[in-house]
């Protein structure tokens, strides 16, 4: 695995400028974000699979190997992101999100179903497996959620490592976010919170 300032074929992994247990996986080719049609092109690189494999960078910051259930990956919507280049946030889950996903996880299946997380509406599904090599969350969103294909840029995606009774896997959350604008301080219950805001660069779960 390359160091956090080095490049691997197709992407670079960089520490976030805010510091902490927070890294970004960034494609080396120009891709605007979740709405870029090239992320869905046949044979396109699975950036989420690469981001999951890069989670070991968090271990070096925290000081020990993290449980898979502590780690999350997130992509913000085009409406809420800070730059027009695709990037996947690699951090720990916030403790409250961890608790909610553990409570809901066994009831989830391989198709999208409605769920509320911290008062925000999402669609959620379960993926089984130790890695994401055979499951691309961008494709799962565009091809299995009817409302998403023509509105990818309005969606945020979050992938959380899990360990179910049946074995290792993931929970994927997808939600439509509000356009960026003045914030009242409280999340609007009509919209999903950006995936990045459900992650925790302090990795309190593992401290």
C-alpha positions in Angstrom: 0.0 0.0 0.0 1.4 3.4 -0.9 2.0 6.0 1.7 -0.7 8.7 2.3 1.0 11.2 0.0 1.8 8.7 -2.7 -0.2 7.6 -5.8 -1.4 4.2 -6.8 -2.8 3.4 -10.2 -6.0 5.5 -10.6 -6.0 7.3 -7.3 -4.1 9.0 -4.5 -4.8 8.8 -0.8 -4.1 12.0 1.1 -4.5 13.1 4.7 -7.4 15.6 5.1 -6.2 19.1 5.8 -8.2 19.2 9.0 -6.0 16.4 10.4 -7.0 13.6 12.7 -8.0 10.1 11.5 -9.4 11.4 8.3 -8.1 10.6 4.8 -9.3 11.2 1.3 -9.2 8.9 -1.7 -9.0 11.1 -4.8 -9.0 9.8 -8.4 -6.0 10.9 -10.5 -8.3 11.5 -13.5 -10.7 14.5 -13.4 -14.1 13.3 -12.2 -16.4 16.0 -10.9 -18.2 13.9 -8.3 -21.0 11.3 -7.7 -22.9 12.7 -10.7 -20.0 12.2 -13.2 -21.3 9.5 -15.7 -17.8 8.0 -15.9 -18.2 6.4 -12.4 -20.9 4.2 -13.9 -19.2 3.4 -17.2 -18.7 -0.3 -17.9 -15.4 -1.3 -16.5 -14.9 1.8 -14.5 -12.6 1.7 -11.4 -14.3 0.8 -8.1 -13.1 3.7 -5.9 -15.1 2.6 -2.9 -13.3 -0.8 -3.0 -9.9 1.0 -3.0 -11.0 3.4 -0.2 -12.0 0.4 2.0 -8.6 -1.1 1.4 -6.9 2.2 2.3 -8.6 2.3 5.8 -5.4 1.0 7.3 -4.1 4.6 7.2 -6.5 5.3 10.1 -4.7 2.7 12.2 -1.5 4.7 12.1 -3.3 7.7 13.5 -5.2 6.0 16.2 -2.3 3.7 17.2 -3.9 0.3 16.7 -5.8 -1.8 14.2 -9.5 -0.6 14.0 -12.5 -2.9 14.0 -14.2 -3.0 10.6 -17.4 -1.8 12.4 -15.7 1.4 13.3 -14.9 2.6 9.8 -17.0 4.5 7.3 -16.6 5.9 3.8 -18.6 8.8 2.5 -19.2 10.8 -0.7 -21.1 14.1 -0.5 -23.6 15.2 -3.0 -22.9 17.8 -5.7 -25.1 20.1 -3.7 -23.0 19.8 -0.5 -19.4 19.1 -1.4 -16.5 21.5 -1.1 -14.7 20.8 -4.4 -15.6 19.6 -7.9 -13.3 16.6 -7.9 -14.6 13.2 -6.7 -13.2 12.3 -3.3 -14.2 9.7 -0.7 -13.8 10.4 3.0 -12.2 7.7 5.0 -12.9 8.1 8.8 -14.5 6.4 11.8 -18.2 6.3 12.3 -19.7 8.7 14.8 -20.7 6.8 17.9 -24.4 7.6 17.5 -24.4 6.4 13.9 -22.6 3.2 15.0 -25.3 2.5 17.6 -28.1 3.1 15.1 -26.6 0.9 12.4 -25.9 -1.9 14.8 -29.6 -1.8 15.9 -31.0 -1.7 12.3 -28.4 -3.8 10.5 -29.9 -7.3 10.9 -33.3 -6.2 9.5 -31.7 -4.8 6.3 -31.6 -6.8 3.1 -30.0 -6.7 -0.3 -32.6 -4.2 -1.7 -33.0 -0.5 -0.7 -35.4 0.2 2.2 -36.3 3.4 4.0 -34.6 4.2 7.3 -34.1 7.2 9.5 -30.7 8.0 10.9 -30.5 10.7 13.5 -33.8 12.1 12.2 -32.7 12.2 8.6 -34.3 10.1 5.8 -32.1 7.6 4.0 -32.4 4.4 1.9 -30.3 1.6 3.3 -29.1 -1.8 2.1 -26.9 -4.6 3.3 -23.8 -6.0 1.4 -22.2 -9.2 2.5 -18.4 -9.7 2.1 -15.1 -8.7 3.6 -14.5 -6.1 0.9 -16.2 -4.2 -1.9 -14.5 -5.7 -4.9 -17.7 -7.1 -6.2 -20.0 -4.3 -5.0 -19.7 -0.8 -6.3 -22.0 1.6 -4.2 -22.3 4.0 -7.1 -23.8 1.3 -9.3 -26.0 0.0 -6.5 -27.4 3.5 -6.1 -27.9 4.3 -9.8 -29.3 0.9 -10.9 -31.3 -0.3 -7.9 -32.9 2.9 -6.6 -35.3 4.1 -9.3 -35.3 7.8 -8.2 -31.5 8.1 -8.3 -30.4 7.4 -11.9 -31.4 10.8 -13.2 -30.5 12.7 -10.0 -27.2 11.2 -8.9 -25.8 14.6 -8.0 -28.4 15.2 -5.3 -27.4 12.0 -3.4 -24.9 11.4 -0.6 -23.5 7.9 -0.1 -22.1 6.4 3.1 -20.6 2.9 3.4 -20.2 1.5 7.0 -18.2 -1.7 7.8 -20.3 -4.2 9.7 -20.2 -7.7 11.1 -23.6 -9.4 10.9 -24.7 -12.7 12.4 -24.1 -14.2 8.9 -20.6 -12.7 8.7 -18.7 -9.6 7.6 -20.3 -7.0 5.4 -21.4 -3.4 5.0 -24.4 -1.1 5.3 -24.8 1.4 2.5 -26.8 4.6 3.2 -28.0 6.8 0.4 -30.0 10.1 0.8 -30.9 13.2 -1.0 -29.4 16.4 0.4 -30.7 19.9 0.5 -29.0 22.5 -1.7 -26.2 24.4 0.1 -27.4 27.5 1.7 -27.6 29.4 5.1 -27.9 26.8 7.9 -30.3 27.2 10.8 -28.0 24.9 12.9 -30.5 22.1 13.1 -30.8 19.5 10.3 -33.9 19.7 8.1 -35.8 16.5 8.6 -36.9 16.5 4.9 -33.3 16.0 3.7 -30.5 13.6 4.5 -27.4 14.9 6.2 -24.3 14.8 4.0 -22.4 11.5 4.6 -19.3 13.3 5.7 -21.1 14.8 8.7 -21.9 11.3 10.0 -18.2 10.4 10.3 -15.7 11.3 13.0 -12.1 12.3 12.5 -11.4 11.9 16.2 -12.3 8.2 16.0 -13.9 8.4 19.5 -15.2 4.8 19.0 -11.7 3.5 19.3 -10.2 5.8 21.9 
